[in-house]
Amino acid sequence: MIRSLAFNLFFYGFTLLTAVVGIILVPIPTPVLLRGLLRYWARVVVWAMRWIAGMKVEIRGRANIPARGPALLAGKHHSECDGIFSPPRFPPSPSSPCRSCSTTP
């Protein structure tokens, strides 16, 4: 219970601080700084999950990802943390939303 409380205090405090910095970075026309901030936030949160909360992360199949060219990553969604675990462990890449995502109400 103490580790959970400590992690939650750290998580929400650090997320608030990162959000404030992100709001400051939003007007900058290049997305590089904001993406870097989000990757840094994800790395710190994963570190905190490991060392404060004692959680372990297992990613299987990284050897199957090609070094060059496109790849589709799909999580099993055991928790909402898939989006936090992925960015610091995989190289940055452009993402393409599906066409129906922008046309479906």
DRENVEXDREN-382237 format. One line per field, with one value per residue (C-alpha): residue number from 1; x, y, z negated. Coordinates in nm, 3 decimals, always signed. Layout:
BEGIN
i	c(NUM,...) $
east	c(X,...) $
north	c(Y,...) $
up	c(Z,...) $
END
This chain:
BEGIN
i	c(1,2,3,4,5,6,7,8,9,10,11,12,13,14,15,16,17,18,19,20,21,22,23,24,25,26,27,28,29,30,31,32,33,34,35,36,37,38,39,40,41,42,43,44,45,46,47,48,49,50,51,52,53,54,55,56,57,58,59,60,61,62,63,64,65,66,67,68,69,70,71,72,73,74,75,76,77,78,79,80,81,82,83,84,85,86,87,88,89,90,91,92,93,94,95,96,97,98,99,100,101,102,103,104,105) $
east	c(+0.000,+0.287,+0.452,+0.125,+0.066,+0.424,+0.395,+0.062,+0.193,+0.500,+0.299,+0.042,+0.297,+0.537,+0.252,+0.127,+0.476,+0.521,+0.180,+0.272,+0.599,+0.406,+0.158,+0.452,+0.596,+0.269,+0.305,+0.648,+0.585,+0.801,+0.668,+1.019,+1.036,+0.690,+0.757,+1.086,+0.908,+0.649,+0.918,+1.105,+0.781,+0.719,+1.076,+1.050,+0.708,+0.835,+1.136,+0.902,+0.681,+0.984,+1.164,+0.886,+0.589,+0.787,+0.614,+0.795,+0.736,+0.777,+0.775,+0.781,+0.865,+1.103,+1.332,+1.054,+1.046,+1.236,+1.532,+1.409,+1.070,+0.720,+0.589,+0.259,+0.275,-0.031,-0.065,-0.281,-0.412,-0.371,-0.383,-0.396,-0.017,+0.050,+0.086,+0.333,+0.548,+0.584,+0.741,+1.062,+1.129,+1.083,+1.240,+1.026,+0.836,+0.566,+0.218,-0.061,-0.417,-0.660,-0.879,-1.200,-1.083,-1.112,-1.442,-1.641,-1.850) $
north	c(+0.000,+0.240,+0.170,+0.224,+0.554,+0.667,+0.578,+0.756,+1.071,+1.064,+0.981,+1.258,+1.516,+1.437,+1.421,+1.763,+1.910,+1.752,+1.882,+2.238,+2.214,+2.062,+2.351,+2.587,+2.384,+2.356,+2.690,+2.591,+2.490,+2.176,+1.866,+1.741,+1.904,+1.790,+1.433,+1.435,+1.553,+1.276,+1.011,+1.145,+1.137,+0.777,+0.672,+0.831,+0.674,+0.329,+0.380,+0.479,+0.177,-0.046,+0.114,+0.277,+0.045,-0.275,-0.355,-0.552,-0.503,-0.782,-0.715,-1.023,-1.045,-0.750,-0.970,-0.998,-0.624,-0.542,-0.307,-0.115,-0.075,-0.066,-0.270,-0.291,-0.308,-0.442,-0.470,-0.722,-0.443,-0.607,-0.254,+0.106,+0.121,-0.004,+0.354,+0.429,+0.119,+0.140,+0.482,+0.448,+0.095,+0.147,+0.402,+0.699,+0.655,+0.837,+0.709,+0.698,+0.705,+0.497,+0.681,+0.574,+0.727,+1.077,+1.021,+0.815,+1.034) $
up	c(+0.000,-0.077,+0.260,+0.441,+0.264,+0.330,+0.699,+0.738,+0.572,+0.796,+1.109,+1.070,+0.959,+1.243,+1.496,+1.385,+1.417,+1.761,+1.873,+1.773,+1.969,+2.261,+2.264,+2.293,+2.584,+2.782,+2.969,+3.105,+3.469,+3.470,+3.292,+3.210,+2.866,+2.762,+2.879,+2.691,+2.377,+2.407,+2.459,+2.154,+1.949,+2.056,+1.965,+1.621,+1.554,+1.656,+1.425,+1.140,+1.204,+1.169,+0.877,+0.675,+0.740,+0.803,+1.132,+1.400,+1.770,+2.022,+2.394,+2.615,+2.982,+3.019,+3.226,+3.486,+3.553,+3.873,+3.841,+4.145,+4.300,+4.160,+3.870,+3.690,+3.310,+3.130,+2.755,+2.570,+2.346,+2.010,+1.873,+1.986,+1.966,+2.321,+2.437,+2.159,+2.208,+2.586,+2.665,+2.464,+2.590,+2.963,+3.197,+3.291,+3.615,+3.804,+3.739,+3.994,+3.870,+4.069,+4.318,+4.151,+3.821,+3.969,+4.148,+3.898,+3.664) $
END
